[in-house]
Amino acid sequence: MPGRVRIVDIAEELGLSTATVSNVIHGKTKKISDETVKRVQELIEKRGYIPSMAGILLAQNSSGIIGVVVNDHQKYEGRTLEDAFIAAAVNALAVEIEKAGLFLMIKTTRERDEILRFASMWNMEGLVLIGFCEEDYASLREKMHIPFVIYEGFFSKNERVSNLLIDNFDGGRQVGTYLREMGHARVLCISDNDICMDGERMAGCRAVMPKGAVDFLCVPMERAGRLRLYEAELEHLRSYTAIFAVSDVYAIELMYFLQGHGIRVPEDISIVGFDNISQSAQVYPGLTTVGQDVKERARLALTELSRLKKDPAGGRELLLPVTLVVRESVRRIVG
């Protein structure tokens, strides 16, 4: 910025070292006389000096900032923070960070190096990472020395990382058990992959259904591609009495698609989702889903960051329970 006042300008005008002026600006005044402190403060006010916030935070022992970094995955199509699950997770973290008297900074990126720059630029207290892969976590742990916790990481145990998991397998098991009790003999699982948490959800469903009763349809990550696939597979979809979409977003999208094609939910096809996002209770019929406690996970994230700051080698895995939330989108098969 043209004409911007610099520390060196203040130092030269007062006949002081830049280190002395910098220490006054950053509050390190124990070894500086009151008279010198006053002279510096008066001149920086007079000259309109604007300190770099990053510089101030780097100079302090504690910034009070918790960073939340979300993988800007292609499936979000440039709307990562609009995704209902991500929004709920970030909101819960914001509440807990505020309760702790700390500050939230959020970033979306697909680049590992961007996470390193983000953390170091603001001298953060800790990080919460959502949606990255094993390779990213391993590299970050080697290069980054502030504590961080992970939401739903799938990687070998690392004593310097805390991993907050939900019981995806049990969630799928609860879905399968409920559908079987409701008389459904064939179930179609829908996801954009069959590994990690989605794979565990489907495996849980298969574990309690009869052998061969659970099929899988892999759908594109882009919404337009999914809708084209549903058009092409419409008759195939009709052949099932129940569909388990491993996220509420996919379940609600499919529900609207089917209803738009004259297929009634649940009279013709029952649908179950996963995550219990707020919209799942607002659609018609209400979506049966698997609920996870985003507030509890956020509370644990802050607890783990605090613990890891005191004990960097105290990383651990924590498995949070899930609960089936029964609404109106599943009907009982009679006979």
Disulfide bonds with the S-S distance in Angstrom:
none
